[in-house]
Amino acid sequence: MSEAPRYASVKAALDHAAAAALLVALLPLLALIVLMIRLDSPGPAVYRQRRVGRGGRVFTIYKFRTMAVDAPLLSTEVMQRQGRSPLTRLGPFLRKTSLDELPQLVNILKGEMSFIGPRPALPSQADLNGLREHLGVHRLLPGLTGLAQVLGRDDLDTSTKVACDARYCRELGFALDLRILGQTFAALWTGRGNK
């Protein structure tokens, strides 16, 4: 049985404290990435994009820019199916290592995201968002990483991703979060499922 009710406030406090500490500790790395992006291609270093968060509300997510400034507003999965690759020269490295996700520490500090939860979808991903709403997934804050990410990430189809999200909702607890965190580092090391 899930320990979600009593765990939620502890999880929020841990998220806030860890995000603040990491932003301070990683400041030199963040500054270096900003410089490398600006030297690599024209445009801002940080990319802002609308995503669907808790309760189905749309918020602005922050990422290091990995695509050309004129890239279409489509998911990575859709662009791959269409044979598009609008990545910058630095983009594949930032994505493979997930360094492009580091600015989302700010989203966590703002209370818009958590370290662990369902990854926030684009508003245009109507099928995924509809399934999440139906299964109650939108009651949680979206995460920097989540169960679907450690079980396959971009290799999973929509229904499998949402099934993972729903399972996370049902089983939410400290032990599961620790397991996902450990598996996230393993997935980052191998680059499994990251496109």
PyRosetta script that sets phi, psi and omega in degrees:
from pyrosetta import init, pose_from_sequence

init()
pose = pose_from_sequence("MSEAPRYASVKAALDHAAAAALLVALLPLLALIVLMIRLDSPGPAVYRQRRVGRGGRVFTIYKFRTMAVDAPLLSTEVMQRQGRSPLTRLGPFLRKTSLDELPQLVNILKGEMSFIGPRPALPSQADLNGLREHLGVHRLLPGLTGLAQVLGRDDLDTSTKVACDARYCRELGFALDLRILGQTFAALWTGRGNK")
pose.set_psi(1, 142.4)
pose.set_omega(1, -177.6)
pose.set_phi(2, -69.0)
pose.set_psi(2, 144.7)
pose.set_omega(2, 174.4)
pose.set_phi(3, -100.1)
pose.set_psi(3, 21.1)
pose.set_omega(3, -171.9)
pose.set_phi(4, -51.5)
pose.set_psi(4, -48.4)
pose.set_omega(4, -174.9)
pose.set_phi(5, -56.8)
pose.set_psi(5, -47.7)
pose.set_omega(5, -178.1)
pose.set_phi(6, -82.6)
pose.set_psi(6, -19.0)
pose.set_omega(6, -178.7)
pose.set_phi(7, -82.2)
pose.set_psi(7, -26.4)
pose.set_omega(7, -172.9)
pose.set_phi(8, -56.5)
pose.set_psi(8, -45.7)
pose.set_omega(8, -177.8)
pose.set_phi(9, -70.9)
pose.set_psi(9, -35.9)
pose.set_omega(9, 177.1)
pose.set_phi(10, -65.3)
pose.set_psi(10, -43.6)
pose.set_omega(10, 180.0)
pose.set_phi(11, -60.0)
pose.set_psi(11, -43.5)
pose.set_omega(11, 179.9)
pose.set_phi(12, -63.0)
pose.set_psi(12, -42.4)
pose.set_omega(12, 179.4)
pose.set_phi(13, -65.9)
pose.set_psi(13, -42.6)
pose.set_omega(13, 178.4)
pose.set_phi(14, -63.7)
pose.set_psi(14, -42.0)
pose.set_omega(14, 178.2)
pose.set_phi(15, -57.6)
pose.set_psi(15, -49.5)
pose.set_omega(15, -176.2)
pose.set_phi(16, -62.6)
pose.set_psi(16, -47.7)
pose.set_omega(16, -178.5)
pose.set_phi(17, -64.3)
pose.set_psi(17, -43.8)
pose.set_omega(17, -178.3)
pose.set_phi(18, -68.1)
pose.set_psi(18, -39.3)
pose.set_omega(18, 179.1)
pose.set_phi(19, -63.8)
pose.set_psi(19, -43.0)
pose.set_omega(19, 179.3)
pose.set_phi(20, -63.3)
pose.set_psi(20, -45.0)
pose.set_omega(20, -179.2)
pose.set_phi(21, -64.2)
pose.set_psi(21, -42.2)
pose.set_omega(21, -179.1)
pose.set_phi(22, -68.1)
pose.set_psi(22, -38.1)
pose.set_omega(22, 177.9)
pose.set_phi(23, -60.7)
pose.set_psi(23, -40.7)
pose.set_omega(23, 178.5)
pose.set_phi(24, -68.7)
pose.set_psi(24, -47.8)
pose.set_omega(24, -176.7)
pose.set_phi(25, -64.9)
pose.set_psi(25, -34.6)
pose.set_omega(25, -175.3)
pose.set_phi(26, -94.6)
pose.set_psi(26, 6.3)
pose.set_omega(26, -176.6)
pose.set_phi(27, -53.2)
pose.set_psi(27, -45.2)
pose.set_omega(27, 177.9)
pose.set_phi(28, -61.4)
pose.set_psi(28, -41.1)
pose.set_omega(28, 178.4)
pose.set_phi(29, -65.0)
pose.set_psi(29, -43.1)
pose.set_omega(29, 179.1)
pose.set_phi(30, -60.7)
pose.set_psi(30, -42.7)
pose.set_omega(30, 179.1)
pose.set_phi(31, -63.9)
pose.set_psi(31, -40.1)
pose.set_omega(31, 178.7)
pose.set_phi(32, -64.0)
pose.set_psi(32, -42.7)
pose.set_omega(32, 179.2)
pose.set_phi(33, -64.0)
pose.set_psi(33, -41.9)
pose.set_omega(33, 177.2)
pose.set_phi(34, -57.8)
pose.set_psi(34, -46.6)
pose.set_omega(34, -179.9)
pose.set_phi(35, -62.2)
pose.set_psi(35, -44.4)
pose.set_omega(35, -179.1)
pose.set_phi(36, -63.2)
pose.set_psi(36, -40.7)
pose.set_omega(36, 179.3)
pose.set_phi(37, -64.8)
pose.set_psi(37, -44.3)
pose.set_omega(37, -178.7)
pose.set_phi(38, -64.6)
pose.set_psi(38, -34.1)
pose.set_omega(38, 178.2)
pose.set_phi(39, -76.8)
pose.set_psi(39, -26.2)
pose.set_omega(39, -174.9)
pose.set_phi(40, -77.7)
pose.set_psi(40, -40.7)
pose.set_omega(40, -176.2)
pose.set_phi(41, -156.6)
pose.set_psi(41, 154.1)
pose.set_omega(41, 179.6)
pose.set_phi(42, -68.5)
pose.set_psi(42, 148.7)
pose.set_omega(42, 178.2)
pose.set_phi(43, 119.9)
pose.set_psi(43, 172.1)
pose.set_omega(43, -178.8)
pose.set_phi(44, -69.4)
pose.set_psi(44, 154.8)
pose.set_omega(44, 179.3)
pose.set_phi(45, -77.8)
pose.set_psi(45, -33.0)
pose.set_omega(45, -178.6)
pose.set_phi(46, -104.5)
pose.set_psi(46, 130.5)
pose.set_omega(46, -178.8)
pose.set_phi(47, -102.9)
pose.set_psi(47, 134.6)
pose.set_omega(47, 178.3)
pose.set_phi(48, -110.8)
pose.set_psi(48, 135.0)
pose.set_omega(48, -177.3)
pose.set_phi(49, -144.7)
pose.set_psi(49, 143.8)
pose.set_omega(49, 178.8)
pose.set_phi(50, -79.2)
pose.set_psi(50, 132.6)
pose.set_omega(50, 178.2)
pose.set_phi(51, -135.5)
pose.set_psi(51, 161.4)
pose.set_omega(51, 179.6)
pose.set_phi(52, -92.3)
pose.set_psi(52, 125.0)
pose.set_omega(52, -178.1)
pose.set_phi(53, -111.9)
pose.set_psi(53, -155.2)
pose.set_omega(53, -177.8)
pose.set_phi(54, -60.1)
pose.set_psi(54, 138.6)
pose.set_omega(54, -179.9)
pose.set_phi(55, 71.5)
pose.set_psi(55, 12.0)
pose.set_omega(55, -178.4)
pose.set_phi(56, 77.1)
pose.set_psi(56, 6.9)
pose.set_omega(56, -179.9)
pose.set_phi(57, -77.6)
pose.set_psi(57, 142.0)
pose.set_omega(57, -179.6)
pose.set_phi(58, -88.3)
pose.set_psi(58, 136.9)
pose.set_omega(58, 177.6)
pose.set_phi(59, -136.9)
pose.set_psi(59, 171.4)
pose.set_omega(59, 179.9)
pose.set_phi(60, -98.2)
pose.set_psi(60, 121.9)
pose.set_omega(60, 178.7)
pose.set_phi(61, -98.0)
pose.set_psi(61, 148.7)
pose.set_omega(61, 179.2)
pose.set_phi(62, -111.4)
pose.set_psi(62, 136.0)
pose.set_omega(62, 177.2)
pose.set_phi(63, -144.7)
pose.set_psi(63, 154.3)
pose.set_omega(63, 168.4)
pose.set_phi(64, -71.7)
pose.set_psi(64, 135.8)
pose.set_omega(64, -175.9)
pose.set_phi(65, -68.8)
pose.set_psi(65, 127.3)
pose.set_omega(65, 178.3)
pose.set_phi(66, -117.8)
pose.set_psi(66, -4.9)
pose.set_omega(66, -178.3)
pose.set_phi(67, -119.5)
pose.set_psi(67, 163.0)
pose.set_omega(67, 174.2)
pose.set_phi(68, -62.5)
pose.set_psi(68, 151.0)
pose.set_omega(68, -175.1)
pose.set_phi(69, -62.6)
pose.set_psi(69, -20.9)
pose.set_omega(69, -179.5)
pose.set_phi(70, -99.5)
pose.set_psi(70, 18.3)
pose.set_omega(70, 179.5)
pose.set_phi(71, -66.6)
pose.set_psi(71, 146.4)
pose.set_omega(71, -179.9)
pose.set_phi(72, -70.2)
pose.set_psi(72, 154.9)
pose.set_omega(72, 179.4)
pose.set_phi(73, -84.6)
pose.set_psi(73, 69.4)
pose.set_omega(73, 179.7)
pose.set_phi(74, -126.5)
pose.set_psi(74, 157.6)
pose.set_omega(74, 176.7)
pose.set_phi(75, -70.2)
pose.set_psi(75, 158.6)
pose.set_omega(75, 177.4)
pose.set_phi(76, -56.9)
pose.set_psi(76, -41.9)
pose.set_omega(76, -178.9)
pose.set_phi(77, -59.3)
pose.set_psi(77, -45.3)
pose.set_omega(77, -179.4)
pose.set_phi(78, -66.3)
pose.set_psi(78, -43.9)
pose.set_omega(78, -179.6)
pose.set_phi(79, -62.7)
pose.set_psi(79, -36.9)
pose.set_omega(79, 178.7)
pose.set_phi(80, -66.0)
pose.set_psi(80, -39.2)
pose.set_omega(80, 178.2)
pose.set_phi(81, -64.5)
pose.set_psi(81, -31.6)
pose.set_omega(81, -179.8)
pose.set_phi(82, -86.8)
pose.set_psi(82, -0.4)
pose.set_omega(82, 179.1)
pose.set_phi(83, 74.6)
pose.set_psi(83, 22.8)
pose.set_omega(83, -179.8)
pose.set_phi(84, -95.3)
pose.set_psi(84, 144.7)
pose.set_omega(84, 174.4)
pose.set_phi(85, -145.0)
pose.set_psi(85, 78.9)
pose.set_omega(85, -176.7)
pose.set_phi(86, -87.7)
pose.set_psi(86, 26.4)
pose.set_omega(86, -177.3)
pose.set_phi(87, -73.1)
pose.set_psi(87, 149.2)
pose.set_omega(87, 172.2)
pose.set_phi(88, -75.3)
pose.set_psi(88, 174.1)
pose.set_omega(88, 178.7)
pose.set_phi(89, -63.3)
pose.set_psi(89, -36.9)
pose.set_omega(89, -179.7)
pose.set_phi(90, -81.1)
pose.set_psi(90, -20.8)
pose.set_omega(90, -174.5)
pose.set_phi(91, -52.3)
pose.set_psi(91, -50.3)
pose.set_omega(91, -178.6)
pose.set_phi(92, -58.5)
pose.set_psi(92, -38.5)
pose.set_omega(92, 178.3)
pose.set_phi(93, -65.3)
pose.set_psi(93, -46.3)
pose.set_omega(93, -179.4)
pose.set_phi(94, -61.9)
pose.set_psi(94, -38.0)
pose.set_omega(94, 179.3)
pose.set_phi(95, -73.1)
pose.set_psi(95, -43.3)
pose.set_omega(95, -178.6)
pose.set_phi(96, -59.8)
pose.set_psi(96, -38.7)
pose.set_omega(96, -179.0)
pose.set_phi(97, -90.9)
pose.set_psi(97, -6.1)
pose.set_omega(97, -175.8)
pose.set_phi(98, 62.1)
pose.set_psi(98, 18.9)
pose.set_omega(98, 175.3)
pose.set_phi(99, -65.5)
pose.set_psi(99, -23.0)
pose.set_omega(99, 178.9)
pose.set_phi(100, -65.1)
pose.set_psi(100, -17.5)
pose.set_omega(100, -178.0)
pose.set_phi(101, -86.3)
pose.set_psi(101, -11.1)
pose.set_omega(101, -174.3)
pose.set_phi(102, -55.4)
pose.set_psi(102, -36.9)
pose.set_omega(102, 178.5)
pose.set_phi(103, -60.4)
pose.set_psi(103, -15.0)
pose.set_omega(103, 178.3)
pose.set_phi(104, -70.1)
pose.set_psi(104, -7.8)
pose.set_omega(104, 170.4)
pose.set_phi(105, -59.1)
pose.set_psi(105, -32.4)
pose.set_omega(105, 176.1)
pose.set_phi(106, -66.7)
pose.set_psi(106, -41.3)
pose.set_omega(106, 176.3)
pose.set_phi(107, -60.8)
pose.set_psi(107, -36.2)
pose.set_omega(107, 178.4)
pose.set_phi(108, -68.0)
pose.set_psi(108, -44.0)
pose.set_omega(108, 177.4)
pose.set_phi(109, -60.1)
pose.set_psi(109, -35.2)
pose.set_omega(109, -179.8)
pose.set_phi(110, -77.5)
pose.set_psi(110, -5.9)
pose.set_omega(110, -179.9)
pose.set_phi(111, 80.8)
pose.set_psi(111, 14.7)
pose.set_omega(111, -179.9)
pose.set_phi(112, -90.9)
pose.set_psi(112, -20.1)
pose.set_omega(112, -177.8)
pose.set_phi(113, -140.5)
pose.set_psi(113, 170.1)
pose.set_omega(113, 174.6)
pose.set_phi(114, -124.7)
pose.set_psi(114, 166.9)
pose.set_omega(114, 174.3)
pose.set_phi(115, -65.6)
pose.set_psi(115, -39.7)
pose.set_omega(115, -176.2)
pose.set_phi(116, -126.5)
pose.set_psi(116, 129.3)
pose.set_omega(116, 180.0)
pose.set_phi(117, 169.9)
pose.set_psi(117, -178.4)
pose.set_omega(117, 177.6)
pose.set_phi(118, -64.4)
pose.set_psi(118, 135.9)
pose.set_omega(118, 178.2)
pose.set_phi(119, -63.9)
pose.set_psi(119, 136.0)
pose.set_omega(119, -178.1)
pose.set_phi(120, -70.0)
pose.set_psi(120, 131.6)
pose.set_omega(120, -177.4)
pose.set_phi(121, -92.0)
pose.set_psi(121, 161.4)
pose.set_omega(121, 171.7)
pose.set_phi(122, -71.4)
pose.set_psi(122, 146.8)
pose.set_omega(122, 175.5)
pose.set_phi(123, -56.9)
pose.set_psi(123, -29.6)
pose.set_omega(123, -178.8)
pose.set_phi(124, -72.3)
pose.set_psi(124, -12.9)
pose.set_omega(124, 179.3)
pose.set_phi(125, -84.3)
pose.set_psi(125, 66.5)
pose.set_omega(125, -172.3)
pose.set_phi(126, -60.9)
pose.set_psi(126, -38.9)
pose.set_omega(126, -179.1)
pose.set_phi(127, -63.5)
pose.set_psi(127, -46.1)
pose.set_omega(127, -179.8)
pose.set_phi(128, -65.5)
pose.set_psi(128, -46.5)
pose.set_omega(128, -179.7)
pose.set_phi(129, -64.7)
pose.set_psi(129, -37.5)
pose.set_omega(129, 177.9)
pose.set_phi(130, -64.0)
pose.set_psi(130, -44.1)
pose.set_omega(130, 177.5)
pose.set_phi(131, -63.7)
pose.set_psi(131, -41.4)
pose.set_omega(131, 179.3)
pose.set_phi(132, -63.1)
pose.set_psi(132, -42.2)
pose.set_omega(132, 179.3)
pose.set_phi(133, -63.6)
pose.set_psi(133, -42.7)
pose.set_omega(133, -179.3)
pose.set_phi(134, -61.7)
pose.set_psi(134, -37.2)
pose.set_omega(134, -176.6)
pose.set_phi(135, -94.6)
pose.set_psi(135, 4.4)
pose.set_omega(135, 176.2)
pose.set_phi(136, 79.9)
pose.set_psi(136, 14.0)
pose.set_omega(136, -178.0)
pose.set_phi(137, -67.3)
pose.set_psi(137, -32.0)
pose.set_omega(137, -176.7)
pose.set_phi(138, -69.3)
pose.set_psi(138, -2.0)
pose.set_omega(138, 177.1)
pose.set_phi(139, -75.2)
pose.set_psi(139, -14.5)
pose.set_omega(139, -179.1)
pose.set_phi(140, -100.6)
pose.set_psi(140, 154.4)
pose.set_omega(140, 169.5)
pose.set_phi(141, -66.4)
pose.set_psi(141, 141.7)
pose.set_omega(141, 173.6)
pose.set_phi(142, -68.0)
pose.set_psi(142, 158.7)
pose.set_omega(142, -174.0)
pose.set_phi(143, -118.9)
pose.set_psi(143, 159.9)
pose.set_omega(143, 172.7)
pose.set_phi(144, -68.4)
pose.set_psi(144, -35.0)
pose.set_omega(144, 172.7)
pose.set_phi(145, -139.6)
pose.set_psi(145, 168.7)
pose.set_omega(145, -178.9)
pose.set_phi(146, -163.9)
pose.set_psi(146, -178.6)
pose.set_omega(146, -177.5)
pose.set_phi(147, -61.5)
pose.set_psi(147, -42.3)
pose.set_omega(147, 179.6)
pose.set_phi(148, -62.8)
pose.set_psi(148, -34.1)
pose.set_omega(148, -178.8)
pose.set_phi(149, -67.4)
pose.set_psi(149, -38.9)
pose.set_omega(149, -177.8)
pose.set_phi(150, -82.4)
pose.set_psi(150, -14.9)
pose.set_omega(150, 179.5)
pose.set_phi(151, -99.3)
pose.set_psi(151, 4.0)
pose.set_omega(151, 176.0)
pose.set_phi(152, 154.9)
pose.set_psi(152, -20.2)
pose.set_omega(152, 176.2)
pose.set_phi(153, 53.7)
pose.set_psi(153, -118.8)
pose.set_omega(153, -176.4)
pose.set_phi(154, -72.5)
pose.set_psi(154, -9.2)
pose.set_omega(154, 177.6)
pose.set_phi(155, -79.3)
pose.set_psi(155, -13.1)
pose.set_omega(155, -177.1)
pose.set_phi(156, -90.8)
pose.set_psi(156, 143.8)
pose.set_omega(156, 173.7)
pose.set_phi(157, -79.7)
pose.set_psi(157, 170.4)
pose.set_omega(157, -173.4)
pose.set_phi(158, -57.8)
pose.set_psi(158, -47.7)
pose.set_omega(158, -176.5)
pose.set_phi(159, -64.7)
pose.set_psi(159, -35.0)
pose.set_omega(159, 178.7)
pose.set_phi(160, -69.9)
pose.set_psi(160, -41.0)
pose.set_omega(160, 176.6)
pose.set_phi(161, -58.4)
pose.set_psi(161, -47.2)
pose.set_omega(161, -177.6)
pose.set_phi(162, -67.7)
pose.set_psi(162, -34.6)
pose.set_omega(162, 175.8)
pose.set_phi(163, -62.3)
pose.set_psi(163, -39.6)
pose.set_omega(163, 176.1)
pose.set_phi(164, -64.3)
pose.set_psi(164, -42.5)
pose.set_omega(164, 179.0)
pose.set_phi(165, -61.5)
pose.set_psi(165, -44.2)
pose.set_omega(165, -179.8)
pose.set_phi(166, -65.3)
pose.set_psi(166, -38.8)
pose.set_omega(166, 177.1)
pose.set_phi(167, -62.9)
pose.set_psi(167, -41.1)
pose.set_omega(167, 178.0)
pose.set_phi(168, -60.3)
pose.set_psi(168, -42.8)
pose.set_omega(168, 178.3)
pose.set_phi(169, -58.9)
pose.set_psi(169, -44.1)
pose.set_omega(169, -177.7)
pose.set_phi(170, -67.7)
pose.set_psi(170, -37.5)
pose.set_omega(170, -171.0)
pose.set_phi(171, -104.4)
pose.set_psi(171, 8.8)
pose.set_omega(171, -175.7)
pose.set_phi(172, -46.2)
pose.set_psi(172, 127.3)
pose.set_omega(172, 178.6)
pose.set_phi(173, -179.0)
pose.set_psi(173, 170.0)
pose.set_omega(173, -176.3)
pose.set_phi(174, -61.6)
pose.set_psi(174, -42.1)
pose.set_omega(174, -177.7)
pose.set_phi(175, -63.6)
pose.set_psi(175, -42.6)
pose.set_omega(175, 179.2)
pose.set_phi(176, -65.1)
pose.set_psi(176, -42.4)
pose.set_omega(176, 178.6)
pose.set_phi(177, -61.3)
pose.set_psi(177, -41.2)
pose.set_omega(177, 177.9)
pose.set_phi(178, -62.8)
pose.set_psi(178, -41.2)
pose.set_omega(178, 179.6)
pose.set_phi(179, -64.3)
pose.set_psi(179, -43.1)
pose.set_omega(179, 178.9)
pose.set_phi(180, -64.4)
pose.set_psi(180, -40.8)
pose.set_omega(180, 179.0)
pose.set_phi(181, -60.3)
pose.set_psi(181, -46.0)
pose.set_omega(181, 178.0)
pose.set_phi(182, -62.3)
pose.set_psi(182, -42.9)
pose.set_omega(182, -179.6)
pose.set_phi(183, -70.0)
pose.set_psi(183, -27.3)
pose.set_omega(183, 177.0)
pose.set_phi(184, -63.9)
pose.set_psi(184, -45.6)
pose.set_omega(184, 179.3)
pose.set_phi(185, -63.1)
pose.set_psi(185, -36.9)
pose.set_omega(185, 177.2)
pose.set_phi(186, -65.8)
pose.set_psi(186, -42.2)
pose.set_omega(186, 179.5)
pose.set_phi(187, -66.1)
pose.set_psi(187, -38.3)
pose.set_omega(187, 177.4)
pose.set_phi(188, -63.5)
pose.set_psi(188, -39.4)
pose.set_omega(188, -178.8)
pose.set_phi(189, -63.6)
pose.set_psi(189, -39.1)
pose.set_omega(189, -177.6)
pose.set_phi(190, -92.9)
pose.set_psi(190, -18.9)
pose.set_omega(190, -176.0)
pose.set_phi(191, 73.1)
pose.set_psi(191, 17.3)
pose.set_omega(191, -175.5)
pose.set_phi(192, -63.5)
pose.set_psi(192, 129.2)
pose.set_omega(192, 175.0)
pose.set_phi(193, 74.2)
pose.set_psi(193, 3.5)
pose.set_omega(193, -176.4)
pose.set_phi(194, -97.8)
pose.set_psi(194, 114.5)
pose.set_omega(194, -178.8)
pose.set_phi(195, -120.1)
pose.dump_pdb("model.pdb")
